[in-house]
Amino acid sequence: MKLLLKTSMIICSLSFLGLHANAQADTTAVIHRLSVKEAVEYAEQNNVQVKNALVDILLQKQSNNEITATAYPSLAANGSFTDNLKLPVQLIPGEFLGQPAGTFIPLKFGTQYATSGSLDLSQVVFDGQVFVGLQARSTSMKWQTLNAEITKQNIKANVIKVYYQLVLSKTQIALLDVNIGLVEKQRHDTKAMYENGFAEQLDVDKNDVQLANLKTEKEKVLLSVANGYNGLKILLGMSPKDMLVLTDSLSDDQIKDQVLINQAYNYEDRKEYQYLQLTRQLNEYDIKRYQYSRLPALTLNASYATQNYGDKIDYSKDWYSSSYVGLRISVPLFKGFAIHSRVAQAKLKLQKTENQLEDMKHTIDNDVITATNNFKTAIAVMDYQKKNMELADRVYQQTKKKYEVGTGSQTEVVTAQAGLETAQSNYVNSLYDAVIARVDFLKATGNL
């Protein structure tokens, strides 16, 4: 029942994580036979969270391209056409044209039509913020890539846990089938003894109750396993309509596998620590970017233009060209202490990241200590429960033999059977706990 409860909790979590993940599932069912390694690889290609993390990498790449574009020349073509429906009137002093002083003569200047075209070039020669942005591109890509790796690692841990949980559920069902077979045989023998006057109806009823309980428990486990497979499909990014077959098995030796021989670890082995280190670098770039915004910005500008004028539209007439090349320098003198505030904010963010890095070291130390203790304990409990299950089986076999030869009671057999079922359930649960502890240990030491 303990494993059953764990199954329900994990399935609820997986259903939440995989909401709408398979809304567009194919109508044709496909059979997938996967080992745990293949299941992890499948999830890394199809899980929605992993896919989105990979999309974030592409988004970061495009963001970097946008930053790079600011360092490239900017070229624009411009054109205009003007129809002066009514030319403006200008007043000039009359004495310019031999008229009495104090008089003005109204004149119109210009042509009705004007056409122009130009090519304008702009090139950043130096801009502190652009310079720092170019420097930070590589770190930004590493930061986003590492975020995707953390997502993959978390998905991998969940896939392994759920995969082996379902594998152990097969063992649990197999044990239930064995127990059901034993009780059915016991019931058959008890009923025969009752019909011959060597047992009571109560003994038969006890067998019926025991059999009903086992069948009920099996139905619950089967339902839990079915839901577990659906949850694993969601986690893998697989269509719920597809069939999933798990090909791996699990043994005590696989769980132990000399994992605890080398318990050394480095903080840098944890991707979460690497992620914070890159975050610190990005914080430092932010400080540098705001500090460089105090520096002058230098821009090269160039333009070539041509114009055509006339009272009629006639582009065969003369065109008048003009061009220029220039440098523009912008020196920030005072921005109301805005730059100072931005630098101060960036430094505070860096301080927070430094605090998080220090806290992450403590967290990693605690994770490793806790995971190591849990794994050692889980292995010890697993070994103990295996021996206990073997002992319970011997007790049951001996009790059954005593009952068959008439030196034992039905109550003793039922009690021994219940003890065996409990021991078997405890052993399966200990296997699952050991799997979880192993995964947590490998993840804590950065070796998952």
C-alpha positions in Angstrom: 0.0 0.0 0.0 2.9 2.3 0.7 4.1 2.0 -3.0 0.5 2.5 -4.1 0.3 5.8 -2.3 3.6 6.9 -3.7 2.4 6.0 -7.2 -0.8 8.2 -6.8 1.2 11.2 -5.6 3.7 11.0 -8.4 1.0 10.5 -11.0 -0.8 13.6 -9.8 2.5 15.6 -10.1 3.2 14.3 -13.6 -0.3 15.0 -14.8 0.2 18.7 -13.6 3.6 18.9 -15.4 2.3 17.4 -18.6 -1.0 19.3 -18.9 -2.0 19.6 -22.6 1.3 18.0 -23.6 -0.5 15.5 -25.8 -3.5 17.4 -27.0 -2.5 16.9 -30.7 -1.7 13.1 -30.3 -1.8 10.9 -33.3 -4.8 8.6 -33.7 -2.6 5.6 -34.6 -1.2 3.8 -31.6 2.6 3.0 -31.7 4.3 0.4 -29.5 7.4 1.7 -27.7 9.7 -0.8 -26.1 12.1 1.2 -23.9 14.9 0.5 -21.5 15.4 3.2 -18.8 18.2 4.7 -20.8 16.0 4.8 -23.9 13.2 6.3 -21.9 15.5 9.1 -20.7 16.6 9.8 -24.3 13.0 9.8 -25.5 12.1 12.3 -22.9 15.0 14.5 -23.8 13.7 14.7 -27.3 9.9 14.9 -26.7 9.2 16.3 -23.2 7.5 19.7 -23.5 9.6 21.3 -20.8 12.8 20.2 -22.5 11.5 21.4 -25.9 10.7 24.8 -24.4 14.2 24.9 -22.8 15.7 24.3 -26.2 13.5 27.0 -27.8 14.8 29.3 -25.1 18.3 28.6 -26.4 17.2 29.6 -29.9 15.6 32.7 -28.5 18.9 33.6 -26.9 20.7 33.1 -30.1 18.4 35.5 -31.9 18.8 38.0 -29.1 22.5 37.7 -29.6 22.1 38.3 -33.3 20.1 41.4 -32.5 23.0 42.6 -30.3 25.5 41.8 -33.0 23.4 43.8 -35.5 23.9 47.0 -33.6 27.6 46.8 -34.5 26.9 46.5 -38.2 26.4 49.4 -40.6 22.9 50.7 -41.0 21.9 51.6 -44.6 18.6 53.1 -45.5 17.2 54.3 -48.8 14.8 57.3 -48.7 12.7 58.9 -51.4 10.1 61.6 -51.7 7.9 63.3 -54.2 6.2 66.7 -53.5 3.5 68.4 -55.5 3.4 72.1 -54.4 -0.3 72.7 -55.3 0.2 76.3 -54.3 3.6 77.8 -53.8 4.1 79.9 -50.7 4.4 83.7 -51.3 7.5 85.6 -50.0 7.6 89.4 -49.6 10.8 91.2 -50.5 11.6 94.9 -50.1 10.5 97.0 -53.1 13.8 98.9 -53.3 15.5 95.6 -54.4 13.6 95.9 -57.7 13.6 99.8 -58.0 10.4 100.4 -56.1 9.9 103.0 -53.5 11.3 102.3 -50.1 8.8 100.9 -47.6 7.0 98.8 -50.2 7.0 95.0 -50.6 6.7 92.9 -53.7 5.1 89.4 -53.4 7.0 86.7 -55.1 6.8 82.9 -55.4 9.9 80.8 -55.2 10.3 77.2 -56.2 8.7 74.7 -58.7 5.5 72.8 -58.5 7.1 69.4 -58.4 10.1 68.2 -56.4 11.5 64.6 -56.4 14.4 63.4 -54.2 16.2 60.2 -53.3 19.0 59.4 -50.9 21.1 56.6 -49.4 21.9 57.2 -45.7 24.6 55.2 -43.9 25.2 55.0 -40.2 27.9 53.1 -38.4 28.6 52.8 -34.7 32.3 53.5 -34.2 32.3 53.2 -30.4 29.5 52.7 -28.0 30.3 51.3 -24.5 27.0 49.5 -24.1 27.2 47.8 -27.5 30.8 46.8 -26.8 29.8 45.1 -23.5 26.8 43.5 -25.1 29.1 41.8 -27.7 31.3 40.5 -24.9 28.4 39.0 -23.0 27.0 37.0 -26.0 28.9 33.8 -25.3 28.1 33.8 -21.6 24.4 34.4 -22.3 24.4 31.3 -24.6 26.2 29.2 -22.0 23.7 30.4 -19.3 20.7 29.5 -21.4 22.2 26.2 -22.5 22.9 25.3 -18.9 19.3 26.1 -18.0 18.2 23.5 -20.6 20.7 21.0 -19.1 19.2 21.5 -15.6 15.7 20.9 -17.1 16.9 17.7 -18.8 18.5 16.6 -15.5 15.3 17.1 -13.5 13.3 15.2 -16.2 15.9 12.4 -16.2 15.6 12.0 -12.4 11.8 11.8 -12.6 11.8 9.4 -15.6 14.2 7.0 -13.7 12.1 7.1 -10.6 8.8 6.5 -12.3 10.2 3.9 -14.6 11.6 1.7 -11.8 8.4 2.4 -9.8 6.4 0.7 -12.6 9.0 -2.1 -12.9 8.6 -2.8 -9.2 4.8 -2.7 -9.6 5.2 -5.7 -11.8 7.0 -7.5 -9.0 4.3 -6.4 -6.6 1.6 -7.8 -8.9 3.5 -11.1 -9.4 3.8 -11.5 -5.7 0.1 -10.9 -5.3 -0.6 -13.5 -8.0 1.5 -16.0 -6.1 -0.3 -15.3 -2.9 -3.7 -15.5 -4.6 -2.7 -18.9 -5.9 -1.6 -20.0 -2.5 -4.8 -18.9 -0.8 -6.9 -20.4 -3.6 -5.2 -23.8 -3.1 -5.5 -23.4 0.7 -9.2 -22.6 0.3 -9.6 -25.7 -1.9 -7.9 -27.9 0.6 -9.8 -26.4 3.6 -13.1 -26.8 1.8 -12.3 -30.5 1.1 -11.4 -30.9 4.8 -14.6 -29.2 5.8 -16.7 -31.5 3.6 -15.0 -34.5 5.2 -15.6 -33.1 8.7 -12.0 -32.1 9.5 -12.5 -28.3 9.3 -15.1 -25.7 10.2 -17.1 -23.4 7.9 -15.3 -20.6 9.7 -12.0 -21.8 8.3 -13.4 -21.7 4.8 -14.8 -18.2 5.4 -11.4 -17.0 6.6 -9.9 -18.2 3.3 -12.6 -16.4 1.4 -12.0 -13.1 3.2 -8.3 -13.4 2.7 -8.8 -14.2 -1.0 -11.1 -11.2 -1.5 -8.7 -8.9 0.2 -5.8 -10.0 -2.0 -7.9 -9.7 -5.2 -9.1 -6.2 -4.1 -5.5 -5.1 -3.5 -4.4 -6.5 -6.9 -7.2 -4.4 -8.6 -6.0 -1.3 -6.8 -2.4 -1.9 -7.9 -3.4 -2.6 -11.5 -5.3 0.7 -11.6 -2.4 2.5 -10.1 0.0 0.9 -12.6 -2.3 1.9 -15.5 -2.4 5.5 -14.3 1.4 5.2 -13.7 2.0 4.3 -17.4 -0.2 7.2 -18.5 1.8 9.5 -16.2 5.1 8.2 -17.6 3.9 8.8 -21.1 3.1 12.4 -20.3 6.5 12.8 -18.7 8.1 11.3 -21.8 6.1 13.5 -24.2 4.4 10.4 -25.6 0.9 10.1 -26.9 -1.4 8.5 -24.3 -2.8 6.4 -27.2 0.6 4.7 -27.8 1.6 1.5 -26.0 4.6 1.6 -23.7 6.6 -1.5 -22.7 9.3 -1.3 -20.1 12.1 -3.7 -20.9 14.5 -3.3 -17.9 14.3 -5.2 -14.7 15.7 -4.3 -11.3 17.8 -6.2 -8.7 19.5 -5.5 -5.4 22.9 -5.5 -7.1 21.8 -3.0 -9.7 20.8 -0.6 -7.0 24.1 -0.9 -5.0 26.4 -1.0 -8.0 29.4 0.4 -6.0 28.0 3.9 -6.1 29.1 4.7 -2.6 32.7 3.7 -3.1 33.7 7.2 -4.2 31.8 9.8 -2.3 34.0 12.8 -3.3 32.3 15.7 -5.0 32.9 19.2 -6.2 30.6 22.1 -6.2 31.3 22.7 -9.9 29.9 19.3 -10.7 26.4 20.6 -9.8 24.7 22.3 -12.8 22.8 24.6 -10.4 26.1 25.9 -9.1 27.5 26.4 -12.6 24.3 28.2 -13.5 24.8 30.7 -10.6 28.4 31.2 -11.6 27.3 32.2 -15.1 24.6 34.4 -13.5 27.3 36.2 -11.6 29.3 36.8 -14.8 26.2 38.3 -16.4 25.7 40.5 -13.4 29.3 41.7 -13.8 28.6 42.5 -17.5 25.5 44.5 -16.4 27.7 46.6 -14.1 30.2 47.1 -16.8 27.5 48.0 -19.4 26.0 50.8 -17.2 29.5 52.1 -16.3 30.4 52.3 -20.0 27.3 54.2 -20.7 29.1 57.2 -19.2 31.7 57.1 -22.0 31.2 59.1 -25.2 29.6 57.4 -28.2 31.0 57.9 -31.6 29.0 57.4 -34.8 29.9 57.7 -38.5 27.2 59.1 -40.8 27.3 59.4 -44.6 24.6 60.3 -47.1 24.3 60.6 -50.9 21.2 62.4 -52.3 19.8 63.6 -55.6 16.9 65.9 -56.4 14.8 66.8 -59.5 12.8 70.0 -59.8 10.3 71.3 -62.4 6.9 72.7 -63.1 6.3 69.5 -65.0 7.1 66.0 -64.1 10.1 65.2 -66.3 12.8 62.9 -64.9 14.9 63.3 -68.0 16.0 66.7 -67.0 18.9 67.5 -64.7 19.3 65.9 -61.3 21.2 67.7 -58.6 23.3 65.6 -56.4 24.7 66.2 -52.9 26.6 64.1 -50.4 28.4 64.3 -47.0 30.4 62.2 -44.6 30.5 63.1 -40.9 31.3 62.0 -37.4 28.9 62.5 -34.5 30.0 62.3 -30.9 27.6 62.2 -28.0 29.0 62.9 -24.6 26.7 62.2 -21.6 27.1 65.0 -19.1 24.3 64.6 -16.7 21.3 62.2 -16.7 19.8 63.0 -13.3 21.9 60.3 -11.5 20.1 57.6 -13.5 23.3 55.9 -14.5 24.5 55.9 -10.9 21.2 54.2 -9.8 21.5 51.6 -12.5 25.1 50.8 -11.5 24.0 50.6 -7.9 21.1 48.2 -8.8 23.4 46.0 -10.8 25.9 45.8 -8.0 23.1 44.8 -5.6 22.0 42.1 -7.9 25.6 40.8 -8.1 25.7 40.8 -4.3 22.5 38.7 -4.2 24.0 36.2 -6.7 27.2 36.0 -4.5 24.9 35.2 -1.5 23.1 32.6 -3.5 26.4 31.0 -4.6 27.5 30.8 -0.9 24.1 29.4 0.1 24.3 26.9 -2.8 27.5 25.5 -1.4 25.8 24.9 1.9 22.8 23.3 0.1 25.1 21.0 -1.9 26.9 19.9 1.3 23.6 19.2 3.0 22.2 17.4 -0.1 25.2 15.1 -0.3 25.2 14.3 3.4 21.5 13.7 3.5 21.5 11.7 0.2 24.5 9.6 1.4 22.8 8.8 4.7 19.5 8.0 3.0 21.2 5.8 0.4 23.2 3.8 3.0 20.1 3.4 5.2 17.9 2.4 2.2 20.5 -0.3 1.2 20.6 -1.6 4.7 16.8 -1.7 5.0 16.6 -3.4 1.6 19.0 -6.1 2.7 17.1 -6.6 6.0 13.7 -6.7 4.3 15.0 -9.3 1.8 16.1 -11.6 4.6 12.9 -10.9 6.5 10.9 -11.9 3.4 12.8 -15.1 3.1 12.3 -15.8 6.8 8.6 -15.1 6.5 8.3 -17.5 3.5 10.0 -20.3 5.6 7.6 -19.6 8.5 4.7 -19.8 6.1 5.8 -23.1 4.5 6.5 -24.7 7.9 3.1 -23.5 9.3 1.3 -24.8 6.2 2.9 -28.2 6.5 2.0 -28.4 10.2 -1.6 -27.6 9.3 -1.7 -30.2 6.5 -0.5 -33.0 8.9 -3.0 -31.8 11.6 -0.6 -30.3 14.1 -1.3 -26.7 13.3 -4.4 -24.5 13.1 -6.0 -22.5 10.3 -5.4 -19.3 12.4 -1.7 -20.0 12.4 -1.7 -20.4 8.6 -3.7 -17.2 8.0 -1.3 -15.3 10.4 1.8 -16.7 8.6 0.3 -15.8 5.2 -0.4 -12.3 6.4 3.1 -12.0 7.7 4.5 -13.2 4.4 2.4 -10.6 2.5 3.6 -7.8 4.8 7.2 -8.9 4.4 6.9 -9.0 0.6 5.2 -5.6 0.5 7.9 -4.2 2.7 10.6 -5.6 0.5 9.1 -4.1 -2.7 8.8 -0.8 -0.9 12.4 -1.0 0.3 13.5 -1.6 -3.3 11.7 1.5 -4.4 13.0 3.6 -1.5 16.5 2.5 -2.5 16.0 3.5 -6.1 14.9 6.9 -5.1 17.8 7.3 -2.7 20.2 6.2 -5.4 18.9 8.8 -7.9 18.9 11.5 -5.2 22.5 10.6 -4.3 23.7 10.7 -7.9 21.9 14.0 -8.4 23.3 15.5 -5.2 26.9 14.6 -6.2 26.4 15.9 -9.8 26.8 12.4 -11.3 23.3 11.7 -12.5 
